[in-house]
Structure formats: structure tokens, C-alpha cells
């Protein structure tokens, strides 16, 4: 893939459909490198890189959590806020099936199945953020209000 050609992922198509201004940011993907790798490669603060995590409750109801790259999700606090008993991460196979994206390239935009989305409330206070564009090695730089305008996420306070 040429560095200057933005792939037509479902996420990119959705953003273009909504006439969203974004900056594609390509980097060398490393398996299991996560946000540490992308922030290092793009020379941005890891706090501005947003992870898209697919989780499920004890009834196996899946949902997405958006979290700062340098933070973890407190499953206990999240379960309490969602009023469920237990939360776990979904299997790779289930994530791929639900989202249509490959692990390491999961975007909250344009998922195969619509999923409820929860967002760490402090993400909205950022000046900019970088989030996956639907392919490994591609983040998109957008304003935080794009997340709320298009995804309408439920704010939560679960960062640790």
C-alpha cells in the first residue's frame, strides 16, 4: 500500500460520507505493539492515541470501550457503571466477526454490527486524537467532537 493512498476501509468510507475532515497517519505496524508503537512511530503523546476495545458482559452482550492509549480500563468500575456483574474482553474471533476488522486495526467507525459504545469521559477534553482507521498501521487524526457527533458514545469514568 502506498503511503499516500488512504485505503477505503468501512471507517474511512463512513467518515467521508459524513464529510469529516481527518488526517491519515501511517506507521509501521508491529504485532502486539499497541499504542506504544503507534505513538512512538508517529511521535505523538500516547494519551492522544485512542484504543478501541471490544468487551462483553456476563450475558455475552458485546460493546466497545474507547480508552486513552496510556490507560487501562477498570473492569470493576465499568461493570458497576453499566450495572452488570462481570465484564471480559471478547475473543479475537468474536471481535473480528462483530467488527469486520482485524485485531490491531479495529475502528469504532463502520463496524459490521452496530455496537453500544462507551468512551472514557476525558477523551472529549483532548485537542485532537488519533484512532484506528480500520487497518493495521493506519490511524486517523480527528477532533474529539467527531466521536460524539458520529458515534454518540456513552461517557464513562473507568481509566486507571
C-alpha positions in Angstrom: 0.0 0.0 0.0 1.4 3.4 -1.0 1.9 5.7 2.0 -0.1 8.5 0.4 -3.1 6.4 -0.6 -5.8 6.1 2.1 -7.4 2.7 1.9 -11.2 2.6 1.5 -12.0 0.8 4.8 -15.5 1.0 6.2 -14.3 3.5 8.7 -12.8 5.8 6.1 -15.9 5.5 3.9 -18.2 6.4 6.9 -16.1 9.5 7.7 -16.1 10.6 4.1 -19.9 10.1 3.9 -20.2 12.4 7.0 -17.8 14.9 5.3 -15.4 14.6 8.3 -12.0 16.2 8.0 -9.3 13.8 9.1 -5.6 13.4 8.6 -4.4 9.9 7.8 -1.4 8.9 9.8 0.5 5.8 8.6 3.1 4.0 10.7 5.0 0.7 10.7 2.7 -1.8 12.5 4.2 -4.1 15.0 2.3 -7.2 16.1 1.3 -6.7 19.8 3.0 -3.2 19.7 -0.2 -1.4 20.6 -0.4 2.3 21.3 3.2 2.4 22.5 4.4 1.6 19.0 2.0 3.9 17.1 2.7 6.9 19.4 6.4 6.3 19.1 6.3 5.9 15.3 4.1 9.0 14.9 5.9 11.0 17.6 2.6 11.8 19.4 1.6 11.6 23.1 0.3 8.1 23.8 -2.6 9.7 25.8 -3.9 11.1 22.4 -3.9 7.7 20.8 -7.3 6.1 21.5 -7.7 2.3 21.8 -10.9 0.6 20.5 -11.6 -2.3 22.9 -14.4 -4.9 22.3 -15.8 -6.3 25.5 -18.8 -8.2 26.7 -20.8 -8.6 29.8 -21.8 -11.9 31.6 -24.7 -12.3 29.2 -22.2 -12.1 26.3 -23.6 -8.8 25.1 -20.7 -7.1 23.2 -19.9 -3.4 23.3 -17.0 -1.1 22.5 -14.9 0.9 25.0 -12.7 3.8 23.8 -9.8 4.4 26.1 -6.6 6.5 26.1 -3.6 4.5 24.9 -1.6 5.1 28.1 -4.5 3.9 30.4 -6.3 0.7 31.2 -9.9 0.0 31.7 -11.0 -0.8 35.3 -13.4 -3.7 34.6 -14.7 -3.4 38.1 -15.6 0.2 37.7 -17.0 -0.3 34.2 -19.2 -3.2 35.4 -20.5 -1.1 38.3 -21.3 1.8 35.9 -23.1 -0.5 33.4 -24.9 -2.3 36.2 -23.7 -5.7 35.2 -21.9 -8.4 37.2 -18.9 -9.1 35.1 -17.0 -7.7 32.0 -14.4 -9.5 29.9 -12.7 -8.9 26.6 -14.1 -10.7 23.6 -12.1 -13.4 21.8 -10.2 -12.4 18.7 -12.6 -14.5 16.6 -15.7 -12.8 18.1 -14.1 -9.3 17.7 -13.3 -9.9 14.0 -16.8 -11.3 13.4 -18.6 -8.4 15.2 -16.5 -5.5 13.8 -15.3 -6.8 10.4 -11.8 -5.6 11.3 -8.7 -7.5 12.1 -7.3 -7.2 15.6 -4.8 -4.3 15.6 -6.9 -2.5 13.1 -10.2 -2.1 14.8 -12.0 1.2 14.4 -15.2 2.2 16.2 -16.4 3.6 12.9 -18.1 1.4 10.3 -18.3 -1.8 12.3 -20.0 -4.8 10.7 -22.6 -4.9 13.5 -23.7 -1.8 15.4 -22.4 -2.0 19.0 -23.0 0.2 22.0 -20.0 2.5 22.5 -18.7 3.7 25.8 -16.0 6.4 25.9 -13.7 7.4 28.8 -15.0 10.9 29.5 -11.6 12.6 29.5 -11.2 11.8 25.8 -13.6 14.6 25.0 -11.2 17.1 26.6 -8.4 16.4 24.2 -7.5 19.0 21.5 -7.0 16.2 19.0 -6.9 12.4 19.0 -5.7 9.6 16.8 -7.8 6.5 16.4 -7.7 3.5 14.2 -8.8 4.0 10.6 -9.8 0.3 10.1 -6.4 -1.1 9.1 -3.2 -2.1 10.8 -0.7 0.7 10.5 -3.3 3.5 9.9 -4.5 5.9 12.5 -6.7 8.9 11.7 -6.2 12.3 13.4 -9.6 13.9 14.2 -11.2 16.3 16.6 -12.8 14.6 19.7 -16.2 16.0 18.8 -16.2 13.7 15.8 -16.6 10.8 18.1 -19.6 12.3 19.9 -21.2 13.6 16.7 -21.0 10.3 14.7 -20.8 7.5 17.4 -22.8 9.1 20.2 -20.9 7.2 22.9 -21.9 7.0 26.5 -19.3 8.7 28.7 -17.8 6.6 31.5 -15.1 7.2 34.1 -13.1 3.9 34.1 -9.5 4.8 33.4 -6.7 3.5 35.6 
